[in-house]
Amino acid sequence: MSERDINRLSSKLYSRNVSRDTSGVATVAGVPVTQLAEAYGTPLFVVDERHVRETATEIREAFDSAFERIGTTAKVYYAGKAFLCTEVARWAVDAGLGVDVCSGGELAVALAADVPPAKIGLHGNNKSLAEIHQAVEAGIGSIVIDSLIEIDRVAAAAEQQGAIQSVRLRVNSGVHAHTHSFLATSHEDQKFGLPLEAAAEAVARIRSHSSLNFLGLHCHIGSQIFAPEGFAESAARLLGIHRDLLADGPVPELNLGGGFGIAYVESDEPPVVADLANQIADIVRDTAAELGIPLPTVAFEPGRAVIGGSTLTLYTVGTIKPVALSEGGVRTYVSVDGGMSDNARPALYEADYSVGLASRTSDAEPMLIRLAGKHCESGDIVVYNDYLPSDIAADDLVVVPATGAYCWSLSSNYNYLGRPPVVAVKDGKSRLIVRGEGLAELLSRDCGIDQPAQPARPASVTSSLTEGATL
């Protein structure tokens, strides 16, 4: 690795508006990360707002164009489980997307953001009765039926409220996505959906209820998928069942889920979304023609592909520790002020990330490091292997790119660390979109404490953390 490489912030990994200023400090949409750290503290999630808006629009336009080309339409929902707050939900709707939610809490966020209920879909393998009633009462566009028992529950809720609720049926196509086993969600032995052979009985049961409107099948084959073959095979299998279901009633839609991958490290080669959309459209067209059935509206639910690459996590370096290895050599651990509480994915999925020095550039030689968190777990690793300058020091700022998906949403208070704030940056200004948690918020839950013992954040930081504050 050359000196130039160690200071490069790769456009493949970082959001569109990340660069370095003349002093070598990394900037997001024109705002130096040093300024962000001073105003909001670290760890800090920094979202490039324009990147999210532009990416969402490009994905929607890619699927619109691909399916218009074959003579049908596409629907695109933003999968809110990747990261959801009211601002992000509004950006998705502004870009022409619907919003997919997986709980009553996520539904409440979408509704608070004024997402049109007709553009909301509700997932979940164990929806509570309260969540079902909440969704029906709100008039959301679709509820994804995940088990036979849910058919009667949703039907009863709709009947009670005098509504007709549109539903999809989640099935498992048996297609195994080429990804971590925890991320592959359409094989047979897992908690989601019904096997394909059970679809006909389930749909007949749905159609037996006058309070339900059957939209079509739904399948999600996994996450962080690079190759189109899995989508193509899943679509072909689903359309075979789709054809059989047409014999007893309309099946206007087919939902193929999401799971489109992004780049986390330089070696990742995610697909171009427009190419992926065209490949899937072609297989849908060809399979429908072979089966002699009309083309359905085809729906998709990208989450990571919309938000993942838009965000970086800003950390402050604490300790640097060279560790001699028994097999020879040295591994240098660079520890930061966050870790698995703000990014659980390396521990959960062995996910790879990259890291860059952000508060300056360096002429020092590159050094292979392991970026560690501060939690009391040996598995608390943020980046397993990457390069930083050999003069990396305490109080340097480092950035981990592509943390927009499944980092904040999986965050925790392990070891009583507060979840970090989230700021959106656009056109040289930043604003808080999710408040961080300090000791006051954490201690307020403890019923044995009358008053928080310490302020939520240091005074120098707290003064800048009012809702909607700009920088």
NUDO-903197 format. One line per 4 residues: number of its first residue (from 1); their letters; for each residue x, y, z of C-alpha. Coordinates in nm, 3 decimals, decimal comma. Example, Ala and Ser with C-alpha at 12.3 -4.5 7.8 and 13.67 -1.06 7.14 Angstrom:
2
1 = AS = 1,230:-0,450:0,780; 1,367:-0,106:0,714
***
This chain:
471
1 = MSER = 0,000:0,000:0,000; 0,140:0,338:-0,097; 0,148:0,661:0,102; -0,121:0,796:-0,129
5 = DINR = -0,346:0,499:-0,058; -0,334:0,543:0,318; -0,487:0,889:0,289; -0,737:0,806:0,017
9 = LSSK = -1,107:0,799:0,103; -1,231:0,557:-0,161; -1,538:0,667:-0,354; -1,633:0,300:-0,366
13 = LYSR = -1,679:0,289:0,011; -1,759:0,644:0,119; -2,063:0,850:0,033; -2,064:1,076:-0,269
17 = NVSR = -1,990:1,396:-0,081; -1,694:1,281:0,129; -1,356:1,437:0,054; -1,062:1,601:0,229
21 = DTSG = -1,016:1,974:0,272; -0,690:2,157:0,208; -0,567:2,077:0,559; -0,625:1,704:0,512
25 = VATV = -0,934:1,677:0,731; -1,212:1,453:0,600; -1,532:1,641:0,519; -1,890:1,530:0,457
29 = AGVP = -2,087:1,761:0,229; -1,838:2,035:0,311; -1,846:1,994:0,691; -1,512:1,889:0,851
33 = VTQL = -1,539:1,584:1,076; -1,338:1,772:1,338; -1,619:2,025:1,356; -1,879:1,749:1,381
37 = AEAY = -1,689:1,577:1,662; -1,658:1,901:1,856; -2,028:1,981:1,821; -2,185:1,638:1,870
41 = GTPL = -1,919:1,418:2,031; -1,811:1,069:1,925; -1,909:0,804:1,839; -2,128:0,974:1,583
45 = FVVD = -2,326:0,850:1,283; -2,294:1,100:0,998; -2,546:1,067:0,713; -2,488:1,227:0,374
49 = ERHV = -2,843:1,340:0,303; -2,798:1,404:-0,068; -2,649:1,058:-0,110; -2,960:0,898:0,042
53 = RETA = -3,201:1,104:-0,163; -3,012:1,051:-0,490; -2,960:0,679:-0,432; -3,326:0,621:-0,347
57 = TEIR = -3,432:0,805:-0,661; -3,185:0,614:-0,879; -3,304:0,278:-0,746; -3,669:0,367:-0,799
61 = EAFD = -3,598:0,496:-1,151; -3,395:0,184:-1,235; -3,681:-0,050:-1,147; -3,942:0,177:-1,304
65 = SAFE = -3,746:0,179:-1,629; -3,668:-0,194:-1,632; -4,027:-0,304:-1,575; -4,181:-0,040:-1,798
69 = RIGT = -3,956:-0,179:-2,070; -4,117:-0,524:-2,038; -4,470:-0,388:-2,014; -4,550:-0,373:-1,644
73 = TAKV = -4,481:-0,159:-1,338; -4,261:-0,182:-1,031; -4,311:-0,073:-0,672; -4,015:0,005:-0,449
77 = YYAG = -4,039:0,017:-0,070; -3,760:0,136:0,157; -3,690:-0,141:0,411; -3,695:0,064:0,729
81 = KAFL = -3,532:-0,206:0,941; -3,197:-0,098:0,794; -3,231:0,241:0,963; -3,548:0,432:1,030
85 = CTEV = -3,623:0,775:1,165; -3,880:1,029:1,054; -3,636:1,222:0,837; -3,516:0,915:0,647
89 = ARWA = -3,876:0,802:0,597; -3,957:1,144:0,447; -3,655:1,125:0,217; -3,772:0,785:0,094
93 = VDAG = -4,122:0,914:0,018; -3,981:1,223:-0,152; -3,788:0,986:-0,381; -4,105:0,798:-0,472
97 = LGVD = -4,059:0,497:-0,245; -4,298:0,337:-0,001; -4,181:0,229:0,343; -4,163:-0,127:0,472
101 = VCSG = -4,184:-0,169:0,851; -4,146:-0,471:1,079; -4,303:-0,369:1,410; -4,551:-0,138:1,572
105 = GELA = -4,265:0,091:1,665; -4,142:0,121:1,308; -4,499:0,174:1,192; -4,537:0,455:1,446
109 = VALA = -4,223:0,622:1,311; -4,348:0,599:0,952; -4,686:0,744:1,047; -4,520:1,020:1,250
113 = ADVP = -4,326:1,106:0,934; -4,658:1,141:0,747; -4,580:0,853:0,513; -4,909:0,790:0,328
117 = PAKI = -5,052:0,476:0,490; -5,124:0,326:0,149; -4,747:0,327:0,083; -4,662:0,131:0,401
121 = GLHG = -4,619:-0,246:0,426; -4,591:-0,440:0,754; -4,371:-0,747:0,794; -4,296:-0,970:1,092
125 = NNKS = -4,309:-1,336:1,186; -4,485:-1,269:1,519; -4,702:-0,960:1,487; -4,891:-0,893:1,806
129 = LAEI = -5,267:-0,842:1,801; -5,205:-0,481:1,898; -4,970:-0,433:1,602; -5,219:-0,589:1,362
133 = HQAV = -5,500:-0,366:1,487; -5,267:-0,065:1,471; -5,184:-0,140:1,107; -5,544:-0,204:1,001
137 = EAGI = -5,669:0,107:1,180; -5,403:0,317:1,009; -5,515:0,183:0,669; -5,174:0,064:0,556
141 = GSIV = -5,133:-0,066:0,204; -5,035:-0,422:0,286; -4,971:-0,665:0,568; -4,740:-0,956:0,489
145 = IDSL = -4,893:-1,277:0,622; -4,614:-1,489:0,768; -4,807:-1,786:0,913; -5,146:-1,950:0,889
149 = IEID = -5,257:-1,818:1,227; -5,202:-1,462:1,108; -5,463:-1,502:0,835; -5,743:-1,528:1,087
153 = RVAA = -5,593:-1,261:1,312; -5,568:-1,003:1,035; -5,910:-1,096:0,899; -6,068:-1,056:1,242
157 = AAEQ = -5,902:-0,718:1,297; -6,019:-0,592:0,958; -6,372:-0,722:1,010; -6,390:-0,562:1,353
161 = QGAI = -6,294:-0,227:1,203; -6,518:-0,260:0,899; -6,216:-0,260:0,666; -6,085:-0,468:0,380
165 = QSVR = -5,714:-0,523:0,440; -5,478:-0,601:0,152; -5,229:-0,876:0,233; -4,936:-1,058:0,080
169 = LRVN = -4,829:-1,413:0,165; -4,463:-1,469:0,249; -4,328:-1,795:0,110; -3,987:-1,959:0,097
173 = SGVH = -3,871:-2,026:-0,254; -3,595:-2,261:-0,139; -3,333:-2,042:-0,307; -3,022:-2,000:-0,095
177 = AHTH = -2,860:-1,660:-0,125; -2,480:-1,661:-0,136; -2,433:-1,490:0,199; -2,388:-1,561:0,571
181 = SFLA = -2,632:-1,829:0,690; -2,793:-1,584:0,933; -2,867:-1,351:0,642; -3,013:-1,610:0,405
185 = TSHE = -3,385:-1,604:0,474; -3,551:-1,819:0,209; -3,423:-2,167:0,290; -3,657:-2,420:0,442
189 = DQKF = -3,542:-2,438:0,806; -3,603:-2,088:0,936; -3,867:-1,879:1,107; -4,000:-1,674:0,816
193 = GLPL = -4,284:-1,757:0,581; -4,441:-2,076:0,452; -4,304:-2,339:0,212; -4,411:-2,304:-0,149
197 = EAAA = -4,621:-2,619:-0,132; -4,836:-2,462:0,142; -4,913:-2,148:-0,061; -5,229:-2,272:-0,233
201 = EAVA = -5,399:-2,373:0,092; -5,297:-2,047:0,261; -5,421:-1,832:-0,026; -5,752:-2,020:-0,035
205 = RIRS = -5,787:-1,944:0,335; -5,709:-1,577:0,274; -5,968:-1,561:-0,004; -6,228:-1,717:0,221
209 = HSSL = -6,232:-1,400:0,430; -6,432:-1,111:0,285; -6,226:-0,870:0,497; -5,901:-0,961:0,318
213 = NFLG = -5,774:-0,870:-0,029; -5,498:-1,095:-0,163; -5,226:-0,900:-0,346; -4,977:-1,175:-0,419
217 = LHCH = -4,678:-1,371:-0,299; -4,377:-1,230:-0,118; -4,029:-1,378:-0,089; -3,703:-1,245:0,052
221 = IGSQ = -3,402:-1,462:-0,026; -3,145:-1,291:0,195; -2,924:-0,987:0,241; -2,596:-0,847:0,107
225 = IFAP = -2,643:-1,033:-0,223; -2,419:-0,954:-0,518; -2,523:-1,209:-0,781; -2,853:-1,187:-0,976
229 = EGFA = -2,896:-1,562:-1,017; -3,072:-1,608:-0,683; -3,332:-1,344:-0,766; -3,386:-1,494:-1,109
233 = ESAA = -3,436:-1,847:-0,979; -3,663:-1,732:-0,696; -3,875:-1,528:-0,937; -3,911:-1,825:-1,170
237 = RLLG = -4,027:-2,054:-0,888; -4,269:-1,798:-0,750; -4,425:-1,731:-1,087; -4,507:-2,100:-1,121
241 = IHRD = -4,717:-2,080:-0,803; -4,847:-1,740:-0,913; -4,985:-1,903:-1,229; -5,164:-2,172:-1,028
245 = LLAD = -5,318:-1,913:-0,796; -5,460:-1,718:-1,092; -5,700:-2,004:-1,157; -5,906:-1,907:-0,852
249 = GPVP = -5,877:-1,528:-0,849; -5,666:-1,225:-0,927; -5,300:-1,206:-0,823; -5,202:-0,852:-0,919
253 = ELNL = -4,855:-0,836:-0,763; -4,537:-1,028:-0,692; -4,294:-0,906:-0,424; -3,935:-1,026:-0,464
257 = GGGF = -3,798:-0,857:-0,151; -3,461:-0,686:-0,133; -3,114:-0,775:-0,013; -2,905:-0,594:-0,274
261 = GIAY = -2,546:-0,573:-0,157; -2,311:-0,277:-0,113; -1,935:-0,240:-0,082; -1,786:-0,253:0,267
265 = VESD = -1,426:-0,323:0,161; -1,237:-0,253:-0,161; -1,266:-0,615:-0,279; -1,647:-0,607:-0,273
269 = EPPV = -1,808:-0,586:-0,617; -2,178:-0,512:-0,570; -2,403:-0,514:-0,876; -2,506:-0,199:-1,056
273 = VADL = -2,870:-0,165:-0,955; -2,985:-0,076:-1,308; -2,823:-0,393:-1,441; -2,979:-0,600:-1,165
277 = ANQI = -3,321:-0,449:-1,230; -3,298:-0,530:-1,601; -3,184:-0,886:-1,538; -3,471:-0,952:-1,298
281 = ADIV = -3,719:-0,788:-1,536; -3,603:-1,011:-1,819; -3,649:-1,331:-1,618; -3,996:-1,218:-1,507
285 = RDTA = -4,094:-1,139:-1,867; -3,957:-1,463:-2,007; -4,101:-1,684:-1,734; -4,444:-1,521:-1,757
289 = AELG = -4,441:-1,575:-2,133; -4,350:-1,942:-2,091; -4,629:-1,986:-1,840; -4,878:-1,792:-2,052
293 = IPLP = -4,976:-1,551:-1,775; -5,004:-1,172:-1,763; -4,718:-0,977:-1,610; -4,784:-0,877:-1,249
297 = TVAF = -4,673:-0,557:-1,082; -4,339:-0,647:-0,922; -4,239:-0,503:-0,585; -3,898:-0,472:-0,418
301 = EPGR = -3,778:-0,376:-0,071; -3,420:-0,243:-0,070; -3,290:-0,107:0,258; -2,913:-0,143:0,276
305 = AVIG = -2,877:-0,038:-0,088; -3,055:0,292:-0,011; -2,899:0,389:0,323; -2,588:0,176:0,377
309 = GSTL = -2,332:0,369:0,179; -2,460:0,709:0,287; -2,326:0,697:0,640; -1,997:0,684:0,822
313 = TLYT = -1,927:0,639:1,191; -1,686:0,884:1,347; -1,474:0,759:1,638; -1,199:0,898:1,861
317 = VGTI = -0,890:0,683:1,909; -0,807:0,591:2,267; -0,531:0,333:2,309; -0,286:0,176:2,065
321 = KPVA = -0,154:-0,162:2,173; 0,096:-0,378:1,983; 0,039:-0,744:2,068; 0,305:-1,007:1,996
325 = LSEG = 0,161:-1,315:1,826; 0,264:-1,668:1,920; 0,325:-1,754:1,556; 0,546:-1,451:1,518
329 = GVRT = 0,485:-1,092:1,424; 0,279:-0,822:1,590; -0,087:-0,723:1,569; -0,160:-0,362:1,659
333 = YVSV = -0,495:-0,301:1,827; -0,630:0,050:1,784; -0,919:0,101:2,026; -1,195:0,355:1,982
337 = DGGM = -1,472:0,499:2,198; -1,749:0,283:2,056; -1,767:-0,070:1,928; -2,021:-0,348:1,926
341 = SDNA = -2,282:-0,124:2,093; -2,295:0,088:1,775; -2,193:-0,180:1,523; -2,287:-0,535:1,615
345 = RPAL = -2,248:-0,671:1,262; -1,884:-0,790:1,287; -1,972:-0,991:1,598; -2,304:-1,117:1,456
349 = YEAD = -2,210:-1,189:1,096; -1,830:-1,163:1,081; -1,895:-0,857:0,867; -1,595:-0,678:0,719
353 = YSVG = -1,549:-0,301:0,736; -1,281:-0,050:0,646; -1,132:0,239:0,840; -0,961:0,566:0,752
357 = LASR = -0,776:0,838:0,941; -1,007:1,139:0,930; -0,867:1,429:1,134; -0,547:1,461:0,929
361 = TSDA = -0,337:1,301:0,661; -0,006:1,130:0,727; 0,324:1,061:0,556; 0,395:0,767:0,787
365 = EPML = 0,420:0,413:0,658; 0,096:0,213:0,650; 0,047:-0,023:0,943; -0,182:-0,324:0,952
369 = IRLA = -0,421:-0,277:1,244; -0,728:-0,423:1,407; -0,985:-0,161:1,510; -1,132:-0,261:1,845
373 = GKHC = -1,417:-0,128:2,052; -1,411:-0,048:2,422; -1,652:-0,317:2,544; -1,567:-0,597:2,782
377 = ESGD = -1,573:-0,859:2,506; -1,280:-1,006:2,317; -1,510:-1,024:2,014; -1,571:-0,649:2,020
381 = IVVY = -1,397:-0,580:1,689; -1,513:-0,312:1,446; -1,260:-0,374:1,167; -1,066:-0,700:1,165
385 = NDYL = -0,786:-0,598:0,931; -0,708:-0,270:0,757; -0,432:-0,014:0,729; -0,380:0,308:0,920
389 = PSDI = -0,067:0,525:0,931; 0,194:0,396:1,173; 0,184:0,730:1,356; -0,181:0,681:1,457
393 = AADD = -0,222:0,834:1,802; -0,466:0,889:2,084; -0,729:1,156:2,006; -0,702:1,105:1,630
397 = LVVV = -1,040:1,078:1,460; -1,106:0,776:1,242; -1,404:0,696:1,021; -1,566:0,365:0,932
401 = PATG = -1,768:0,398:0,609; -2,086:0,221:0,498; -2,244:0,207:0,844; -2,589:0,332:0,744
405 = AYCW = -2,759:-0,007:0,750; -2,805:-0,227:1,056; -2,563:-0,034:1,277; -2,773:0,226:1,458
409 = SLSS = -3,078:0,000:1,425; -2,893:-0,286:1,600; -2,726:-0,061:1,855; -2,745:-0,134:2,226
413 = NYNY = -2,652:0,000:2,568; -2,406:-0,279:2,644; -2,172:-0,177:2,927; -2,403:0,122:2,976
417 = LGRP = -2,284:0,309:2,671; -2,541:0,542:2,523; -2,642:0,493:2,164; -2,475:0,759:1,947
421 = PVVA = -2,656:1,052:1,790; -2,723:1,064:1,418; -2,661:1,382:1,218; -2,756:1,458:0,860
425 = VKDG = -2,515:1,668:0,659; -2,610:1,860:0,348; -2,469:2,164:0,164; -2,220:2,257:0,432
429 = KSRL = -2,460:2,227:0,726; -2,538:1,953:0,977; -2,846:1,887:1,183; -2,935:1,634:1,445
433 = IVRG = -3,194:1,379:1,328; -3,169:1,131:1,616; -3,061:1,235:1,964; -2,785:1,041:2,132
437 = EGLA = -2,814:0,894:2,478; -2,610:1,009:2,775; -2,592:0,899:3,135; -2,908:1,086:3,227
441 = ELLS = -3,113:0,886:2,975; -2,955:0,558:3,081; -2,990:0,615:3,455; -3,346:0,742:3,421
445 = RDCG = -3,461:0,385:3,358; -3,318:0,257:3,684; -3,602:0,265:3,936; -3,357:0,266:4,226
449 = IDQP = -3,224:0,610:4,136; -3,420:0,924:4,217; -3,223:1,159:3,993; -2,951:1,107:3,733
453 = AQPA = -2,613:1,147:3,894; -2,448:1,318:3,595; -2,554:1,526:3,293; -2,644:1,348:2,972
457 = RPAS = -2,342:1,486:2,784; -2,056:1,721:2,868; -2,180:2,080:2,875; -1,974:2,174:2,571
461 = VTSS = -2,154:1,908:2,372; -2,502:1,931:2,521; -2,540:2,292:2,416; -2,519:2,187:2,053
465 = LTEG = -2,760:1,896:2,071; -3,097:2,065:2,054; -3,337:1,902:1,813; -3,300:2,030:1,459
469 = ATL = -2,979:2,215:1,548; -2,766:2,312:1,250; -2,394:2,351:1,225
***
